[in-house]
Amino acid sequence: MQAYRQAAAQIPGELGRVLAGIPASLAGKVQEIRLRAGYPPVLTLPGGFHLLEKPVQTPAGLQRLLEALCGYSVYSWQESICQGYITLPGGHRVGIAGKIARQQDKVLAVQPVTGLNIRIARNIQTTLPADLRRLLAEQTGGVVLAGAPGSGKTTVLRQVVTFFSGQGQRVCVVDERSELAGFVSPVHCDVLENCPKALGLLWAVRSLSPQVLVCDEIGSGPDAAAVCAAAGAGARLVVTMHGETPDQLRRRPFCRMVLETGAFTHLVFLQGARQPGQVREVTGL
């Protein structure tokens, strides 16, 4: 509930008051706040949704809200906006929908804004699943954590970082999208926040001498190329990807590129949004 309240408190005006006023029993379950032009807010819950009666959103209102969430300094957030999101204090990611202005393959702006999806970042206090703990303790190769959106990949990644730090190993986290923001890093962990993977992974290897390199959400060819460049540097790699089966991952060229580096020995698939942070299957590569 605290994470939801923290996210809702950053939303101004009538919308913020409505979101702040929902019952505690509902607030503790909310995974996303979805705002679409022409409709009232929708709260995503485990296995369903809750439709609020008001206020109905407009493109102009959504644009003003995005400006407010950027601290009325949209220009300083432009690079992130052109990648489709911004990240709020606390690690809550705001996905952006609307009309894309572009020049060839380069996004220049999103205007008008027709939708905002505020994903609640919860630091779920759970223990590292026993089968994953054994894998990390007994093996030396890299690990890919995979699962559907909302399956708890980032939560498990925090636990992995804490585990390795507790073993006295030097860990470096490249947190490009600031999704680990608010995470209290343990004593043996360095975090490069809001840092592109291509820069951060090589920065870590060159300057921080990690024994374990961690990065969240390999979602593109450049991300995969950065991981491949770091794969031969001697550090153990732990990364996350979206995907629910080995075949699904291998059908995506950038995922296949990472899996074929030889730096990874196991795929760990999580259960899903209804059981976030729980391991469904461990597969060797």
C-alpha positions in Angstrom: 0.0 0.0 0.0 2.8 2.4 0.8 4.3 2.2 -2.7 0.9 3.0 -4.2 0.4 5.9 -1.9 3.9 7.2 -2.8 3.1 7.1 -6.5 -0.4 8.6 -6.2 1.0 11.5 -4.1 3.0 12.6 -7.1 -0.1 13.2 -9.2 -1.6 16.7 -8.8 -5.1 18.0 -8.9 -8.5 16.2 -8.8 -7.0 13.0 -10.3 -4.4 12.8 -7.5 -7.2 13.3 -4.9 -9.3 10.6 -6.4 -6.4 8.2 -6.5 -5.3 9.0 -3.0 -8.8 8.4 -1.7 -9.3 4.7 -2.7 -9.6 2.2 0.2 -6.5 0.8 1.8 -7.7 -2.7 0.9 -7.7 -1.8 -2.8 -4.5 0.4 -2.7 -2.4 -2.6 -1.5 -3.3 -4.6 -4.6 -2.9 -2.0 -7.4 -0.2 -2.9 -9.9 -0.8 -0.1 -12.4 -2.7 3.2 -12.8 -3.9 3.4 -16.4 -5.0 6.7 -17.8 -6.5 7.0 -21.3 -8.0 10.0 -23.1 -11.8 9.8 -23.1 -12.0 7.4 -20.1 -11.7 7.5 -16.3 -8.8 5.9 -14.6 -8.4 2.1 -14.5 -6.5 0.3 -11.8 -4.8 -2.9 -12.8 -5.1 -5.6 -10.1 -3.9 -9.2 -9.9 -6.2 -11.1 -12.3 -8.4 -8.1 -13.2 -9.0 -4.4 -13.0 -11.0 -1.7 -11.1 -12.6 1.1 -13.1 -13.0 4.4 -11.2 -16.0 6.6 -12.0 -14.0 9.8 -12.6 -12.3 12.0 -13.6 -12.5 11.4 -17.4 -9.1 12.1 -19.0 -8.4 14.4 -22.0 -5.3 14.6 -24.2 -4.7 18.2 -22.8 -5.0 17.0 -19.3 -2.7 14.0 -19.9 -0.1 16.4 -21.4 -0.3 18.7 -18.4 0.1 15.7 -16.1 3.2 14.5 -18.0 4.6 18.0 -17.7 3.9 18.0 -13.9 5.5 14.6 -13.5 8.6 15.9 -15.3 8.8 18.8 -12.7 7.7 21.2 -15.5 11.0 20.6 -17.2 10.0 18.3 -20.1 13.1 19.2 -22.1 15.4 17.6 -19.5 13.3 14.4 -19.9 13.0 14.4 -23.7 15.4 11.6 -24.3 13.5 9.3 -21.9 10.1 10.4 -23.3 11.3 9.6 -26.8 12.0 6.0 -25.5 8.4 5.8 -24.3 8.6 6.4 -20.5 9.8 8.4 -17.6 10.7 7.1 -14.1 9.3 8.8 -11.0 11.0 9.0 -7.6 10.5 5.6 -6.0 11.1 3.7 -9.3 7.5 4.0 -10.6 7.7 3.9 -14.4 5.3 6.0 -16.4 4.7 4.5 -19.9 3.6 7.0 -22.6 1.1 6.5 -25.5 0.2 9.0 -28.2 1.0 10.3 -31.6 4.7 9.7 -32.4 6.5 12.4 -34.3 9.6 10.9 -35.9 12.3 11.4 -38.5 13.0 8.1 -40.2 13.5 5.7 -37.2 14.3 8.5 -34.7 11.5 9.5 -32.3 11.4 13.3 -31.9 8.3 13.8 -29.7 5.1 12.2 -28.4 2.2 14.7 -28.9 -0.6 14.6 -28.3 -0.3 12.3 -25.3 -3.3 9.9 -25.3 -2.4 7.5 -22.5 -0.2 7.2 -19.4 0.5 3.9 -17.6 1.9 4.3 -14.1 3.5 1.1 -13.0 3.7 0.8 -9.2 7.2 -0.2 -8.1 7.0 -2.3 -5.0 10.0 -3.4 -3.0 8.5 -6.7 -2.1 10.1 -8.2 1.0 10.5 -11.9 0.2 13.4 -14.3 0.4 15.3 -15.5 -2.6 13.6 -18.7 -3.9 15.6 -21.8 -2.6 16.2 -23.3 -6.0 17.6 -20.0 -7.3 19.7 -19.6 -4.2 21.2 -23.1 -4.8 21.9 -22.3 -8.4 23.7 -19.1 -7.6 25.7 -20.7 -4.8 26.7 -23.9 -6.7 27.2 -22.6 -10.3 29.6 -20.1 -11.7 28.0 -19.2 -15.0 25.7 -16.4 -15.9 21.9 -16.5 -15.3 19.0 -15.0 -17.3 15.8 -14.3 -15.2 12.8 -14.4 -17.5 9.1 -13.9 -17.2 6.0 -12.0 -18.2 5.6 -8.3 -17.3 4.7 -8.1 -13.6 6.2 -11.5 -12.7 8.7 -9.9 -10.3 11.9 -9.9 -12.3 13.1 -6.7 -10.7 12.2 -7.8 -7.2 14.2 -11.1 -7.7 17.1 -9.1 -9.1 17.3 -7.1 -5.9 17.4 -10.3 -4.0 20.1 -11.7 -6.2 22.2 -8.5 -5.6 21.7 -8.9 -1.9 22.6 -12.6 -2.0 25.9 -12.0 -3.8 26.8 -9.0 -1.6 26.1 -11.2 1.5 28.7 -13.6 0.1 31.3 -10.8 0.0 31.3 -10.6 -3.8 31.6 -7.2 -5.5 28.5 -6.5 -7.5 27.7 -3.7 -10.0 24.2 -3.0 -11.1 23.6 -1.1 -14.4 20.1 0.4 -13.8 19.4 2.1 -17.1 15.7 2.8 -16.5 16.0 3.6 -12.8 13.7 0.7 -11.9 15.9 -0.2 -9.0 15.5 3.4 -7.7 14.7 3.4 -4.0 16.6 0.1 -3.6 19.0 0.4 -0.6 22.1 -1.2 -2.1 24.1 -3.5 0.2 27.7 -2.9 1.2 29.4 -4.6 -1.7 27.2 -3.2 -4.4 27.7 -0.2 -6.8 24.8 1.1 -8.8 25.0 3.0 -12.1 21.6 4.6 -12.2 20.0 6.1 -15.4 23.1 4.8 -17.3 22.8 3.2 -20.8 23.8 -0.4 -20.8 26.5 0.1 -23.5 28.2 2.7 -21.3 27.4 1.3 -17.9 28.6 -2.3 -18.5 32.0 -1.2 -19.9 32.3 1.5 -17.2 31.8 -1.1 -14.5 34.3 -3.5 -16.0 36.9 -0.7 -16.6 36.5 1.1 -13.3 34.7 -0.9 -10.6 36.2 -4.4 -11.0 33.0 -6.3 -10.3 32.8 -10.0 -9.7 29.1 -10.0 -10.6 27.5 -7.7 -13.3 23.7 -7.2 -13.1 21.4 -5.4 -15.5 17.7 -5.3 -15.9 15.5 -5.7 -19.0 17.5 -6.7 -22.1 15.0 -5.3 -24.6 16.8 -4.3 -27.8 19.7 -5.1 -30.1 21.9 -2.4 -28.6 21.2 -3.8 -25.1 22.2 -7.3 -26.3 25.3 -5.9 -28.0 26.3 -4.3 -24.7 25.9 -7.5 -22.8 27.9 -9.4 -25.4 30.7 -6.9 -25.1 30.8 -7.4 -21.4 30.5 -11.2 -21.6 34.3 -11.8 -21.9 35.3 -9.5 -19.1 35.5 -12.2 -16.4 32.5 -11.1 -14.3 29.5 -13.3 -13.8 26.4 -11.8 -15.5 22.8 -11.8 -14.3 20.3 -10.2 -16.6 16.5 -10.1 -17.1 14.4 -10.6 -20.2 10.7 -10.6 -21.1 9.7 -14.1 -22.1 7.9 -17.2 -20.7 9.6 -20.1 -22.5 13.0 -20.9 -24.0 11.6 -21.0 -27.5 9.9 -17.6 -27.0 13.3 -16.1 -26.0 15.2 -17.7 -28.9 12.7 -16.4 -31.5 13.8 -12.9 -30.6 17.1 -12.1 -32.3 18.6 -10.0 -29.6 17.7 -12.6 -26.9 19.2 -15.3 -29.0 22.3 -13.2 -29.4 22.8 -13.0 -25.7 22.1 -16.7 -25.0 24.7 -17.6 -27.6 27.6 -15.7 -26.0 28.5 -18.7 -23.9 28.4 -16.5 -20.8 25.1 -17.9 -19.5 24.5 -21.4 -18.2 20.9 -21.2 -17.0 17.5 -19.7 -17.7 15.3 -19.1 -14.7 11.6 -18.6 -15.5 9.2 -16.9 -13.0 5.6 -17.9 -12.4 3.8 -14.8 -13.5 1.9 -11.8 -12.2 -0.3 -13.8 -9.9 2.7 -15.2 -8.1 5.4 -12.5 -8.5 8.9 -13.4 -7.5 8.3 -17.2 -7.5 10.4 -19.5 -9.7 8.5 -21.8 -12.1 11.3 -23.5 -13.9 15.1 -23.6 -14.1 16.6 -24.7 -17.5 20.2 -25.3 -18.4 21.7 -23.8 -21.6 
